[in-house]
Amino acid sequence: YVPDGAKQRGLNGVNIVLLGPPGAGKGTQGVVLSKSYQIPHISTGDILREAVKSGTPLGKKAKMFMDSGELVPDEVVVGIVVDSLGRDDTKKGYILDGFPRTLKQAEELDAALKRIVSGIDMALYFEIPEDIAIERLTGRRVCKKCGANFHVKNIPPKKEGICDKCGAELFQRPDDKLETVKNRLKVYELQTRPLIEYYTKKGILKKVSGALDVKDLFKELCQIFSDTKLA
């Protein structure tokens, strides 16, 4: 889904963070907003992998931890994110998806962003009932060959278990199995509650319903940008 008249929009150099549990629709809306407002959607998972692949100094540091099965330290991840946010294409604004995940990360990100005079202007928190998030995540199916995404209920393939695009087999990712999903949601809630309070105190948090469909949620986000004079 890409809205009509997308290229006529503008966000006046606004920097946005997307927050919310797995299954809340952050990634989908990040892509839609990026196309609509002509600003980059920055997935921290993607830029971390790119930094490792490119062999940047911070990428090499991250690889050392990843190769040993350890979590990449916050300061390394923040450094990689800030490097990415310093690119020329972010001067018109950006949408940061997947980071920060903890209060410590948010504080370190803000401190680092001060050095490039480009702080966070809005944090969008996607709220979603747990049962809907579980249904969305456990119903996801991915093509083993081309990586196309489907959903047993929302985006079913024409033939059960088979990819519409390449005819290969669909599978359920291990982290989309029920017990894993429940644990992911629990961990996110524990990590994120202080983060919500942090951005609320800054006066930049806006809550939206991640349970809405793509079009309705996009309209709600556009209204928020309009009401806050960001667009």
ZADO-1210 file (C-alpha; in nm, 4 decimals, padded with zeros to 6 digits):
<atoms>
<atom x="00.0000" y="00.0000" z="00.0000" code="TYR" pos="1"/>
<atom x="00.1425" y="00.3385" z="-00.1073" code="VAL" pos="2"/>
<atom x="-00.0856" y="00.6424" z="-00.0584" code="PRO" pos="3"/>
<atom x="-00.1890" y="00.8654" z="-00.3476" code="ASP" pos="4"/>
<atom x="-00.0044" y="01.1963" z="-00.3808" code="GLY" pos="5"/>
<atom x="00.2806" y="01.0630" z="-00.1692" code="ALA" pos="6"/>
<atom x="00.5546" y="01.2655" z="-00.3335" code="LYS" pos="7"/>
<atom x="00.3784" y="01.5956" z="-00.2662" code="GLN" pos="8"/>
<atom x="00.4135" y="01.5525" z="00.1073" code="ARG" pos="9"/>
<atom x="00.6920" y="01.6786" z="00.3295" code="GLY" pos="10"/>
<atom x="00.7899" y="01.6478" z="00.6954" code="LEU" pos="11"/>
<atom x="01.0165" y="01.9526" z="00.7217" code="ASN" pos="12"/>
<atom x="01.3246" y="01.7682" z="00.8464" code="GLY" pos="13"/>
<atom x="01.1437" y="01.5752" z="01.1196" code="VAL" pos="14"/>
<atom x="01.3247" y="01.2880" z="01.2931" code="ASN" pos="15"/>
<atom x="01.0958" y="01.0083" z="01.4150" code="ILE" pos="16"/>
<atom x="01.1453" y="00.7004" z="01.6336" code="VAL" pos="17"/>
<atom x="00.9026" y="00.4084" z="01.5993" code="LEU" pos="18"/>
<atom x="00.8316" y="00.2186" z="01.9213" code="LEU" pos="19"/>
<atom x="00.6078" y="-00.0781" z="01.9889" code="GLY" pos="20"/>
<atom x="00.6097" y="-00.4537" z="02.0454" code="PRO" pos="21"/>
<atom x="00.6682" y="-00.7116" z="01.7736" code="PRO" pos="22"/>
<atom x="00.3611" y="-00.7449" z="01.5527" code="GLY" pos="23"/>
<atom x="00.2432" y="-00.3862" z="01.6063" code="ALA" pos="24"/>
<atom x="00.3034" y="-00.2830" z="01.2445" code="GLY" pos="25"/>
<atom x="00.6056" y="-00.0564" z="01.2894" code="LYS" pos="26"/>
<atom x="00.8001" y="-00.1973" z="00.9963" code="GLY" pos="27"/>
<atom x="00.5062" y="-00.1749" z="00.7560" code="THR" pos="28"/>
<atom x="00.4260" y="00.1841" z="00.8523" code="GLN" pos="29"/>
<atom x="00.7935" y="00.2754" z="00.8409" code="GLY" pos="30"/>
<atom x="00.8081" y="00.1732" z="00.4747" code="VAL" pos="31"/>
<atom x="00.4799" y="00.3503" z="00.3908" code="VAL" pos="32"/>
<atom x="00.5809" y="00.6706" z="00.5687" code="LEU" pos="33"/>
<atom x="00.9227" y="00.6657" z="00.4037" code="SER" pos="34"/>
<atom x="00.7700" y="00.6456" z="00.0555" code="LYS" pos="35"/>
<atom x="00.5028" y="00.9013" z="00.1373" code="SER" pos="36"/>
<atom x="00.7177" y="01.1661" z="00.2991" code="TYR" pos="37"/>
<atom x="01.0373" y="01.1023" z="00.1023" code="GLN" pos="38"/>
<atom x="01.2595" y="01.0422" z="00.4045" code="ILE" pos="39"/>
<atom x="01.4646" y="00.7286" z="00.4768" code="PRO" pos="40"/>
<atom x="01.3312" y="00.4420" z="00.6874" code="HIS" pos="41"/>
<atom x="01.6290" y="00.3235" z="00.8906" code="ILE" pos="42"/>
<atom x="01.6061" y="-00.0275" z="01.0337" code="SER" pos="43"/>
<atom x="01.8768" y="-00.0787" z="01.2929" code="THR" pos="44"/>
<atom x="01.8992" y="-00.4483" z="01.2065" code="GLY" pos="45"/>
<atom x="01.9729" y="-00.3586" z="00.8447" code="ASP" pos="46"/>
<atom x="02.2357" y="-00.0941" z="00.9212" code="ILE" pos="47"/>
<atom x="02.4088" y="-00.3199" z="01.1749" code="LEU" pos="48"/>
<atom x="02.4381" y="-00.5953" z="00.9139" code="ARG" pos="49"/>
<atom x="02.5549" y="-00.3426" z="00.6537" code="GLU" pos="50"/>
<atom x="02.8240" y="-00.2039" z="00.8865" code="ALA" pos="51"/>
<atom x="02.9524" y="-00.5564" z="00.9498" code="VAL" pos="52"/>
<atom x="02.9459" y="-00.6404" z="00.5790" code="LYS" pos="53"/>
<atom x="03.1214" y="-00.3150" z="00.4827" code="SER" pos="54"/>
<atom x="03.3925" y="-00.3667" z="00.7446" code="GLY" pos="55"/>
<atom x="03.3645" y="-00.0212" z="00.9016" code="THR" pos="56"/>
<atom x="03.5609" y="00.0240" z="01.2275" code="PRO" pos="57"/>
<atom x="03.2417" y="-00.0051" z="01.4332" code="LEU" pos="58"/>
<atom x="03.1207" y="-00.2867" z="01.2087" code="GLY" pos="59"/>
<atom x="03.4373" y="-00.4827" z="01.2865" code="LYS" pos="60"/>
<atom x="03.3807" y="-00.4278" z="01.6588" code="LYS" pos="61"/>
<atom x="03.0201" y="-00.5463" z="01.6273" code="ALA" pos="62"/>
<atom x="03.1328" y="-00.8559" z="01.4334" code="LYS" pos="63"/>
<atom x="03.3678" y="-00.9572" z="01.7130" code="MET" pos="64"/>
<atom x="03.0789" y="-00.9731" z="01.9586" code="PHE" pos="65"/>
<atom x="02.8399" y="-01.1351" z="01.7112" code="MET" pos="66"/>
<atom x="03.0910" y="-01.4055" z="01.6171" code="ASP" pos="67"/>
<atom x="03.1352" y="-01.4956" z="01.9821" code="SER" pos="68"/>
<atom x="02.7576" y="-01.5115" z="02.0360" code="GLY" pos="69"/>
<atom x="02.7479" y="-01.2041" z="02.2597" code="GLU" pos="70"/>
<atom x="02.5145" y="-00.9065" z="02.2404" code="LEU" pos="71"/>
<atom x="02.6664" y="-00.6044" z="02.0680" code="VAL" pos="72"/>
<atom x="02.7265" y="-00.3382" z="02.3404" code="PRO" pos="73"/>
<atom x="02.5009" y="-00.0332" z="02.3411" code="ASP" pos="74"/>
<atom x="02.7853" y="00.2095" z="02.2686" code="GLU" pos="75"/>
<atom x="02.8795" y="00.0196" z="01.9511" code="VAL" pos="76"/>
<atom x="02.5197" y="00.0026" z="01.8262" code="VAL" pos="77"/>
<atom x="02.4644" y="00.3724" z="01.9073" code="VAL" pos="78"/>
<atom x="02.7818" y="00.4588" z="01.7149" code="GLY" pos="79"/>
<atom x="02.6643" y="00.2650" z="01.4098" code="ILE" pos="80"/>
<atom x="02.3173" y="00.4254" z="01.4277" code="VAL" pos="81"/>
<atom x="02.4611" y="00.7768" z="01.4619" code="VAL" pos="82"/>
<atom x="02.6971" y="00.7162" z="01.1681" code="ASP" pos="83"/>
<atom x="02.3940" y="00.6199" z="00.9607" code="SER" pos="84"/>
<atom x="02.1975" y="00.9242" z="01.0774" code="LEU" pos="85"/>
<atom x="02.4806" y="01.1479" z="00.9603" code="GLY" pos="86"/>
<atom x="02.4263" y="01.0546" z="00.5941" code="ARG" pos="87"/>
<atom x="02.3220" y="01.3238" z="00.3452" code="ASP" pos="88"/>
<atom x="01.9832" y="01.1631" z="00.2786" code="ASP" pos="89"/>
<atom x="01.8797" y="01.2063" z="00.6440" code="THR" pos="90"/>
<atom x="01.8988" y="01.5865" z="00.6354" code="LYS" pos="91"/>
<atom x="01.5307" y="01.6031" z="00.5341" code="LYS" pos="92"/>
<atom x="01.4436" y="01.3805" z="00.8302" code="GLY" pos="93"/>
<atom x="01.4381" y="01.0087" z="00.9028" code="TYR" pos="94"/>
<atom x="01.2334" y="00.7266" z="01.0525" code="ILE" pos="95"/>
<atom x="01.4307" y="00.5168" z="01.3015" code="LEU" pos="96"/>
<atom x="01.2866" y="00.1673" z="01.3479" code="ASP" pos="97"/>
<atom x="01.4071" y="-00.0889" z="01.6025" code="GLY" pos="98"/>
<atom x="01.6157" y="00.1431" z="01.8181" code="PHE" pos="99"/>
<atom x="01.6344" y="00.2504" z="02.0950" code="PRO" pos="100"/>
<atom x="01.5000" y="-00.0520" z="02.2832" code="ARG" pos="101"/>
<atom x="01.6014" y="00.0456" z="02.6371" code="THR" pos="102"/>
<atom x="01.6213" y="00.3614" z="02.8466" code="LEU" pos="103"/>
<atom x="02.0016" y="00.3466" z="02.8457" code="LYS" pos="104"/>
<atom x="02.0067" y="00.3288" z="02.4660" code="GLN" pos="105"/>
<atom x="01.7679" y="00.6264" z="02.4406" code="ALA" pos="106"/>
<atom x="01.9863" y="00.8373" z="02.6696" code="GLU" pos="107"/>
<atom x="02.3060" y="00.7444" z="02.4830" code="GLU" pos="108"/>
<atom x="02.1379" y="00.8125" z="02.1475" code="LEU" pos="109"/>
<atom x="02.0251" y="01.1593" z="02.2592" code="ASP" pos="110"/>
<atom x="02.3724" y="01.2424" z="02.3895" code="ALA" pos="111"/>
<atom x="02.5312" y="01.1302" z="02.0605" code="ALA" pos="112"/>
<atom x="02.2772" y="01.3117" z="01.8439" code="LEU" pos="113"/>
<atom x="02.3533" y="01.6410" z="02.0195" code="LYS" pos="114"/>
<atom x="02.6943" y="01.6311" z="01.8565" code="ARG" pos="115"/>
<atom x="02.5423" y="01.6312" z="01.5076" code="ILE" pos="116"/>
<atom x="02.2640" y="01.8787" z="01.5965" code="VAL" pos="117"/>
<atom x="01.9864" y="01.6446" z="01.4886" code="SER" pos="118"/>
<atom x="01.7773" y="01.5149" z="01.7772" code="GLY" pos="119"/>
<atom x="01.4554" y="01.3116" z="01.7901" code="ILE" pos="120"/>
<atom x="01.1436" y="01.5217" z="01.7243" code="ASP" pos="121"/>
<atom x="00.8728" y="01.2594" z="01.7763" code="MET" pos="122"/>
<atom x="00.8398" y="00.9091" z="01.9227" code="ALA" pos="123"/>
<atom x="00.5443" y="00.7123" z="01.7849" code="LEU" pos="124"/>
<atom x="00.4309" y="00.4319" z="02.0150" code="TYR" pos="125"/>
<atom x="00.2289" y="00.1588" z="01.8457" code="PHE" pos="126"/>
<atom x="-00.0023" y="00.0079" z="02.1078" code="GLU" pos="127"/>
<atom x="-00.1570" y="-00.3314" z="02.0346" code="ILE" pos="128"/>
<atom x="-00.3478" y="-00.5901" z="02.2405" code="PRO" pos="129"/>
<atom x="-00.1329" y="-00.8959" z="02.3105" code="GLU" pos="130"/>
<atom x="-00.3764" y="-01.1392" z="02.1475" code="ASP" pos="131"/>
<atom x="-00.3681" y="-00.9489" z="01.8172" code="ILE" pos="132"/>
<atom x="00.0130" y="-00.9297" z="01.8214" code="ALA" pos="133"/>
<atom x="00.0308" y="-01.3041" z="01.8873" code="ILE" pos="134"/>
<atom x="-00.2114" y="-01.3770" z="01.6017" code="GLU" pos="135"/>
<atom x="-00.0108" y="-01.1606" z="01.3614" code="ARG" pos="136"/>
<atom x="00.3273" y="-01.3071" z="01.4535" code="LEU" pos="137"/>
<atom x="00.2365" y="-01.6754" z="01.4804" code="THR" pos="138"/>
<atom x="00.0465" y="-01.6540" z="01.1509" code="GLY" pos="139"/>
<atom x="00.3439" y="-01.5225" z="00.9526" code="ARG" pos="140"/>
<atom x="00.4943" y="-01.7468" z="00.6877" code="ARG" pos="141"/>
<atom x="00.8114" y="-01.6789" z="00.4878" code="VAL" pos="142"/>
<atom x="00.9254" y="-01.8229" z="00.1547" code="CYS" pos="143"/>
<atom x="01.2367" y="-02.0396" z="00.1911" code="LYS" pos="144"/>
<atom x="01.3650" y="-01.9275" z="-00.1494" code="LYS" pos="145"/>
<atom x="01.2737" y="-01.5629" z="-00.2181" code="CYS" pos="146"/>
<atom x="01.1894" y="-01.4437" z="00.1341" code="GLY" pos="147"/>
<atom x="00.8385" y="-01.3199" z="00.0453" code="ALA" pos="148"/>
<atom x="00.6100" y="-01.2741" z="00.3459" code="ASN" pos="149"/>
<atom x="00.2605" y="-01.4152" z="00.3850" code="PHE" pos="150"/>
<atom x="00.0090" y="-01.4601" z="00.6660" code="HIS" pos="151"/>
<atom x="-00.2253" y="-01.7544" z="00.7099" code="VAL" pos="152"/>
<atom x="-00.5171" y="-01.5161" z="00.7734" code="LYS" pos="153"/>
<atom x="-00.4292" y="-01.1648" z="00.6535" code="ASN" pos="154"/>
<atom x="-00.2201" y="-01.2409" z="00.3417" code="ILE" pos="155"/>
<atom x="-00.2787" y="-01.6095" z="00.2615" code="PRO" pos="156"/>
<atom x="-00.0992" y="-01.7652" z="-00.0371" code="PRO" pos="157"/>
<atom x="-00.3166" y="-01.8891" z="-00.3244" code="LYS" pos="158"/>
<atom x="-00.2031" y="-02.2432" z="-00.2465" code="LYS" pos="159"/>
<atom x="-00.1510" y="-02.3338" z="00.1183" code="GLU" pos="160"/>
<atom x="00.2155" y="-02.3560" z="00.2129" code="GLY" pos="161"/>
<atom x="00.3399" y="-02.2468" z="-00.1301" code="ILE" pos="162"/>
<atom x="00.4842" y="-01.9068" z="-00.2315" code="CYS" pos="163"/>
<atom x="00.2770" y="-01.7177" z="-00.4917" code="ASP" pos="164"/>
<atom x="00.5891" y="-01.5562" z="-00.6355" code="LYS" pos="165"/>
<atom x="00.8317" y="-01.8436" z="-00.6891" code="CYS" pos="166"/>
<atom x="00.6472" y="-02.1626" z="-00.5975" code="GLY" pos="167"/>
<atom x="00.8846" y="-02.2562" z="-00.3157" code="ALA" pos="168"/>
<atom x="00.7796" y="-02.3830" z="00.0270" code="GLU" pos="169"/>
<atom x="00.6677" y="-02.1434" z="00.3007" code="LEU" pos="170"/>
<atom x="00.7832" y="-02.1885" z="00.6591" code="PHE" pos="171"/>
<atom x="00.7299" y="-02.0407" z="01.0053" code="GLN" pos="172"/>
<atom x="01.0369" y="-01.8703" z="01.1489" code="ARG" pos="173"/>
<atom x="01.1498" y="-02.0136" z="01.4861" code="PRO" pos="174"/>
<atom x="01.0982" y="-01.6751" z="01.6553" code="ASP" pos="175"/>
<atom x="00.7352" y="-01.6688" z="01.5335" code="ASP" pos="176"/>
<atom x="00.6389" y="-01.9861" z="01.7225" code="LYS" pos="177"/>
<atom x="00.3870" y="-01.9309" z="02.0044" code="LEU" pos="178"/>
<atom x="00.6087" y="-01.9707" z="02.3120" code="GLU" pos="179"/>
<atom x="00.8870" y="-01.7629" z="02.1576" code="THR" pos="180"/>
<atom x="00.6399" y="-01.4899" z="02.0599" code="VAL" pos="181"/>
<atom x="00.4998" y="-01.4753" z="02.4135" code="LYS" pos="182"/>
<atom x="00.8511" y="-01.4397" z="02.5526" code="ASN" pos="183"/>
<atom x="00.9443" y="-01.1705" z="02.2972" code="ARG" pos="184"/>
<atom x="00.6380" y="-00.9676" z="02.3966" code="LEU" pos="185"/>
<atom x="00.7148" y="-01.0075" z="02.7680" code="LYS" pos="186"/>
<atom x="01.0775" y="-00.8989" z="02.7228" code="VAL" pos="187"/>
<atom x="00.9729" y="-00.6011" z="02.5103" code="TYR" pos="188"/>
<atom x="00.7237" y="-00.4854" z="02.7736" code="GLU" pos="189"/>
<atom x="00.9850" y="-00.5021" z="03.0495" code="LEU" pos="190"/>
<atom x="01.2486" y="-00.3188" z="02.8440" code="GLN" pos="191"/>
<atom x="01.0240" y="-00.0570" z="02.6915" code="THR" pos="192"/>
<atom x="00.8036" y="00.0746" z="02.9721" code="ARG" pos="193"/>
<atom x="01.0771" y="00.3135" z="03.1004" code="PRO" pos="194"/>
<atom x="01.1371" y="00.4224" z="02.7391" code="LEU" pos="195"/>
<atom x="00.7727" y="00.5259" z="02.6989" code="ILE" pos="196"/>
<atom x="00.7967" y="00.7314" z="03.0169" code="GLU" pos="197"/>
<atom x="01.1248" y="00.8879" z="02.8970" code="TYR" pos="198"/>
<atom x="00.9759" y="01.0201" z="02.5726" code="TYR" pos="199"/>
<atom x="00.6517" y="01.1205" z="02.7483" code="THR" pos="200"/>
<atom x="00.8498" y="01.3426" z="02.9870" code="LYS" pos="201"/>
<atom x="01.0208" y="01.4990" z="02.6866" code="LYS" pos="202"/>
<atom x="00.6761" y="01.5811" z="02.5492" code="GLY" pos="203"/>
<atom x="00.7338" y="01.4090" z="02.2143" code="ILE" pos="204"/>
<atom x="00.5499" y="01.0753" z="02.2563" code="LEU" pos="205"/>
<atom x="00.2395" y="01.0078" z="02.0479" code="LYS" pos="206"/>
<atom x="00.0374" y="00.6881" z="02.0894" code="LYS" pos="207"/>
<atom x="-00.1395" y="00.5166" z="01.8000" code="VAL" pos="208"/>
<atom x="-00.3303" y="00.1917" z="01.7638" code="SER" pos="209"/>
<atom x="-00.1216" y="-00.0779" z="01.5984" code="GLY" pos="210"/>
<atom x="-00.4400" y="-00.2853" z="01.5725" code="ALA" pos="211"/>
<atom x="-00.5693" y="-00.0666" z="01.2862" code="LEU" pos="212"/>
<atom x="-00.5223" y="-00.1802" z="00.9282" code="ASP" pos="213"/>
<atom x="-00.2446" y="-00.0229" z="00.7206" code="VAL" pos="214"/>
<atom x="-00.4587" y="00.2439" z="00.5509" code="LYS" pos="215"/>
<atom x="-00.6420" y="00.3578" z="00.8640" code="ASP" pos="216"/>
<atom x="-00.3245" y="00.3729" z="01.0697" code="LEU" pos="217"/>
<atom x="-00.1478" y="00.5702" z="00.7969" code="PHE" pos="218"/>
<atom x="-00.4341" y="00.8238" z="00.7960" code="LYS" pos="219"/>
<atom x="-00.4075" y="00.8553" z="01.1750" code="GLU" pos="220"/>
<atom x="-00.0325" y="00.9180" z="01.1521" code="LEU" pos="221"/>
<atom x="-00.0819" y="01.1824" z="00.8830" code="CYS" pos="222"/>
<atom x="-00.3362" y="01.3541" z="01.1075" code="GLN" pos="223"/>
<atom x="-00.0889" y="01.3532" z="01.3972" code="ILE" pos="224"/>
<atom x="00.1776" y="01.5136" z="01.1776" code="PHE" pos="225"/>
<atom x="-00.0726" y="01.7752" z="01.0607" code="SER" pos="226"/>
<atom x="-00.2024" y="01.8508" z="01.4117" code="ASP" pos="227"/>
<atom x="00.1498" y="01.8958" z="01.5482" code="THR" pos="228"/>
<atom x="00.2470" y="02.1158" z="01.2511" code="LYS" pos="229"/>
<atom x="00.5137" y="01.8704" z="01.1367" code="LEU" pos="230"/>
<atom x="00.3705" y="01.8284" z="00.7867" code="ALA" pos="231"/>
</atoms>
